[in-house]
Amino acid sequence: MISSPDDQWAGRFGGMASDRLGYLLKHVLAGLTEAQTKALAPHGLNGRDLAVLSAIVSGEPLSQLEVAARLRVDRTSIGELLDGLEERGFVERRRSPEDRRRNVVVLTSLGQSTFETAERVRLEVEREFLAPLAAPDRFRDELRLLLRE
């Protein structure tokens, strides 16, 4: 007999739900996202904002489309994210010194210092979040294996 949705979702991990990889991954991600959101809020950022800053800080100046490609998001989404970061003074859009036809996104000094602080916060949240695991580094490695990185 097939259980009803009410039976299947009874309790946080009741019934078949706890055996479903998609369910587990979704809810683990939701828990991590919630913890990061709370921890990053005092710095004026959320996890998506921090990911954008991380892409920008990680090398040569990138165009808005290159930031989008690095993060695997569409151009509309990255435009909205960058608009918000620019309004808060974390990033600037500038002409590329190498090619005046190209605009690049760079961190401001506020963006750089906020990124450094927020990155430390992110690492601490992740450390605390993974603390119940016997081998958190191995867990990360296994996730990377699944991502084929």
N, C-alpha and C positions, 0 to 999 in steps of 0.2 A: 504494500500500500504506500502511495506517495503522501508525504506529510504536507500539511497546509503551510502557507507562508508564515502564519502565526507560530506554528509548532517549530518550523525550521529556524526562525530567528529569535526564538525564546532565549532570553539571556544574552549576554554579550558574545559568547562563543558556543551557544547551545546547538545541539543537533549536528547536522551535516556542515554547517557554516565553518566550523573550525578545521574541517578537512579540505576546504577549498582554498587553493593557493591565491587566487585572485582576491578573495575576501580577506585573507590574512595580510597580504601585501597592502591592500587598500587601507585597512585599519591601522596597520603599523605606520604607514605613511601619514595618515591622519593624526595619529598621536605625536609623531615627530614634528609635523607641521604646526600643530597646536603649541608644543613646547617652544619651538623656534619663534613663532609669532609673538608669544608672551615675552620671551627673552630679548628679542630684537626691537620690540615696540618703543622702549625708552630711547632708542637710538634713531628713531624716525624711519625705520626700515622694516620690511618683511622678508621672507625667504626669497621671493622672486626678485625683489630689489637687490638683495645681496648677491644673487646669482649674476645679475646684470653688471654690478660693480666688479665682481670677480672676473667676468669675461673682459671687461674694459682694462683692468689693471694688469692682465696677464700677458703683456707683450707690447708690440708696436701698436700705434693708434689704429683703431678699426673704424670703418664706416658703420652707419646704423645697420645696413644690410649684413655686414660681416658679423656684427654682434648678434643679430637675429640668427644667422646661420650657425654660429658657434653654440648658441643656446637651443637651437632647433625650435624656434618659435617663428610665427609668421610676422610679416612686416607691420601689420596693423598693431599687433600686440606689443612689439618692441617699440613702436612709436609712442604708444600710450605709456609704457613703462618709462621710457626715456624722458617724456614730457614731465611726468611726475618727479623723477629724479632731478631734472633740470630746474623745475619750480622750487624744489627744496634746496637748491644750491649744491648738489652733489656732483653733477656733471655739466659739461658745456659741449656744445657742438661748435666746431671751428673748421675753418678751411685747412686742408692739409698743406703743410709747408712744402712737401714734395710735388704735389699736384693741386693747383689752385681750383681745379674743377671738382675736386673731391672734398666732401665734408667728413670729418672724423669726430668721434666722441671721446672726450678725455675727462678724467676725474679732476675736480677742483681740489684745492688744498683741504677744504672741509670734507669732500668726498673721500679723499685719501685717508685722512685721520679717522673718519667714521668707518670706512671699510676695515681698517686695521683693528679697531675696537670691536666691530661687529663680527669680524672673522674669529677673533678670540672667543667671543660669546658663542658663536656657532659651534666651534670645536668643543667647548665645555658642555653645551647642551647635548651634542652627539655623544660625548664620552659618558655623560650621566644616563642618556637614553639607552646606550648599549651595555651599560654596567651589568645588567642581569645575565648577559651572555657569558659563557665560559671562555670564548675566544672571539672577541669583537673584531680583531684584525682579520682573522680567518673568515669571518662572516662577510666583511667588506670584500675580501679577495674573491669569495664565492659569488657575490653579487656581480662583481666585475666580470667574472667568467660567464655568467648568464647574459651580460650585456655585450659580450665578445670584445671587451676592451683589452 
